[in-house]
Amino acid sequence: MNARTEPEEAEPATPVRPPIIRELLLVAGLFLVYKCGRQLATGHTAEAFRNAHRVWDAERWLRLPDEDAAQSLLLYGDGLVHVANTYYATVHFPATAAFLVWLYLRRPAHYVWARRVLAAVTAAALVVHLTFPLAPPRMLAATGLIDTARVYGPSVYGPPRTDTLSNQFAAMPSLHFGWALMVAVGLIVATRSRRRWLWLLHPLVTLLVIVGTANHYWLDALIASALLGVALAVIRAPRRTVTAAGRGAPTGGPAQPAGEKALVGAGR
C-alpha cells in the first residue's frame, strides 16, 4: 500500500476509556488550580474598575447592543429574572460535569478531546483574569444596570471585600459562556442526531442570562468564544471508524465490501 492509498489514522472502533481515578484526580486538580488562581487576582479593585470603564466605552465604540436590552427582557417579570438568577447559580458546573461524564461513558475519545479543550480554555482565561481584572457591569454605576441576584435572588456572591470563595473581578472572559459553548460544540460533534443542533440553545440561554443579570459584558462572551475557537483549532476532534455494511457506495464509485470500515468525520 503506497502513501496515496494508505488510510489516515483514525480513532479505534472501541477506544480505550481513561482510568477513572486518574481522570477524577486530574479534573479535581484543574479545578483547584483554577480556584487558587482566581484568588491571586483579588485585591486589584481600582484597576478592575478602570478596565470596566474601558470595556464599556469600547462596546459603545463598537456599537454593540446595550446590556440593558437583555436585562429589560429578564425584568419583564419577577419570576423570569428569578429563574435567570437560578440558572446562573446552578447550571454552570453541573451541566459541564454531566457533559464530561456522558462523554467518558459513551464517547471516550471525545471525552479526552473535550477535557483538553476545556483545560486549555480555562488556563487561558486564568491568564486573562490575572492580567486584566475586570469589574462586572453590576458593579459599574455608569451602566445603569442592577444586580438582579442581589435584588431578586438567589445570589452566589457576597460583598466583594469579604468574598473569599470567588474572584468577582474576573469577568473577562466569561467561562460561563465559554464552557456552555463547548458543551454544545462537543455534543454536536460527538452525536449524530438530527436534533443535536438544539444543544446551541444552552450557550444562547447562558449568554442571555450572564448579560441580563449584569454579571458579564458582551465582550466577555466574545473573548471566551475567541479563546474556544483557538483551542478547537489546535486540539482537533477525533475521527472514528464505522462499519459500511448495508450502505450504498457513492454514485459513480466502486461498491465497498460489507463490513469494511470507512473513515468519517466525528462531527458528521
N, C-alpha and C positions, 0 to 999 in steps of 0.2 A: 504494500500500500504506500503510495507516494504522498508527498506533502499536500498535493492538491485534493486528494480524496480522503485523507485522514480526518476523522471527525474531531471537532474541538472538544476539549474536556468538559464534561457535564456533571451535574450532581448525581450521585449514585441513586439507583431506584429506591433503595431503603437506606437513607442517610443515618449515620450513627448519631444518637442523641447524646449531647454532652452530659458528663456526670452531674447529677442534680446538686450534690453537696457543693461541688466546686462553683456551680452557677449561682447558688444561693449566697455563698460567701463573696463571690465577685460582685453581684448586684448590691449586696449589703455594703460592701466596701466602697463601691462607687457612690452610693447614697451618702455614706458618712463623709467621704471626701468632699462631696458637693455641699453638704450642710456645714462642714467646718470651713470650707472656702467662702461660703456666703458670710460667715461671721467675721472673716478677715476684712470684709468690705464695710463693716459698720464703722461709725464714727466720722463719716465724711458728709455730714448733713449740709453744710454750706455749699460744698461742691455739687452735691446731688441736686440742690435747688437751682443752682446756676445752670446745670445741664438741663434741668427740666424746662427752664425758660428758653434755652437754645432749641430744644426739641419742639416745643410748642410753636416757636417762631418759624422753625424750618418747615413744619407741617403747613402753616399758613402760606409760606412762600411757595411750597409745592402744590398748593391748592387741594390738599387732601380734605376729605369730608370732616366736618366738625364732630368731635366726640359727643357733643351734646345731642346730636341727632340719634345716636344709638341709645343714650341714656333716656331721652324723652320717650323712646319706644318702650323701654322697660318700665318707665314710671307711669305708663298708661293705667296700671292697676297695682295695688299693693301686693296682690297675690303673685303677679308676674315677676315683680322685682324680687320678691322673697324667693321664688323658685330660682331666679338667676343667681342670687347670692348663695343659695344652697348648692347649685350646680358648680359654682366656682370653688366652694369649700370642700365638696365631697367627691367630685368626679375625676379630678386630675390624676391622682396617684392610683386609685382603684382601676380606672379604665386602662391605664398603661400597664399595670401589673397583670390584669386579666388578658390583655393582648399578648404579653410575653409568655404567660403560662399556656395560652392556647397554641401559640406557635411552637413552644417547646414540646407539647404533647402531640401536635398534629403535623407541624412543618418544621422539623429540627434544623434543617439547613437555613431556612428563612429566619428561624429564631436567632441563630448565630449572626446573620446579616443584620437583623433589626437591632439586636443588642449592641453591635459595634457602631451602628449609625447613631443610636440614642446616646451612647457613651461619648462619641465624637462631638455631637451637637451640645451635649451638656458641658463637656470640657471647654469647648469654645465659648459657650455662654458664660461660664465661670470667669474666664479671662476678661470678657467684656464687663461683667459685673465688678471686677476688681479695678479695672482701668477707667470705667465710665459709670460711676454711681449715678443713679437717676431717681429722683422722687417721682412717684406715680401721680397722675393727674388729680386724684382725690385729695392730694396734699397741696396742690398748687392753686392758690386763690384766683389767679388770672384765668383759669379755665372756666370758672363759674359752675363747675361740676360738684356734686355732693358725694360723700362717701356712703353709698347705698347700704353697705353692710353694717355700718355703724348706726344708720338711721332706721333701717327696716329689719336688719338681722337676716341670717346669722353672720357673725364676723369671725374670721380666723386670725385676725391681727389684734394685738393690744397696742397701747401707746408706743410709738417708735422708740422712745428713750428707754423704756423698760422691757421691750420685747427682746428676749434672749434666744428665742427659738427660730427666728427668721430675720432675714435682712430685707427690710421694706424699701431699701433704696437700690434694689436690683431689678428695676422694671424692664430694662432693655438688655438682651432680647427677652421676649415672653416665652418661657418654657411651657407655660400652659398651652399656648398655641403651637409651639414647635413640636411638643410631644403629641398633641392631638392630631396634628397634620401627619406625623409619622405613623401613628396608629392607622389612620385612613389609608395612607400610601401602602403600608405593609400588608393590610388586609386585602387591598385591591390587587397587589402583586401576587400574594400567596394563594388567592382563591380564584375560582373561575365562574362563579355565579353571575348571571346577567344583572343581578341587582347589587353587585358588590360596589358599584359607584355610589350607592346611597351612604356608604361609610363617610363620604365627604361632608355629610351633614354634621358629623361630630366636630371637625375643626370650624365649620361655619357657625355652629351654635356657640362654640367656645369663643370665637372671635367677637360675636355679639355680646357675650357675657363679660369678657375681660375689658372691653372698651366701655360697654354700657354701665358697668359697675364702677368705672373710673379707676380701675386697677392698672390699666395699661393704655398707652397711646397706640395709634395706628402703626406708627413707625416701629414699635416694639414687635409687632407681628410680622412686619415686612422684613426686619432684620433676622428674626427667627426663621422665616421662610428661606432667606438667602443662605443662612448657615446650613439649613437642612439640605438645600439644593446642592451645595458644595459637597457635603458629606455623602449624598446619594451618588454624586458623580464620581467620587473617589472610591467609595465602598460599593462595588457593584452587586446587584441582586443575583442570587444563584440561578443557574439553569438546571432543568431536570429532564429526565427521560420519561417517555410514555410509550406504552405498547401500541403499535399501529394496527393491531388486529382488528378487523371489522371496519377500517377506514378506507375510503376510496383514495386512489392515487390522484395527485394533482392532474388537471387537464393537460393532455399532451405529454405527460411524463410516464415513466415506467411504473408498473404496479409494484408496490412494496410488499415483500413477503410477510405473511402473517406472523405475528409475534416479534418482528424486528422492532427495535426501539428507535424512536425518532427524536431528535433534539427539538425542544420547543422553548420559547422564552418563558421565564417564570411569570411574567406579567400578563400573559395572554389569557 
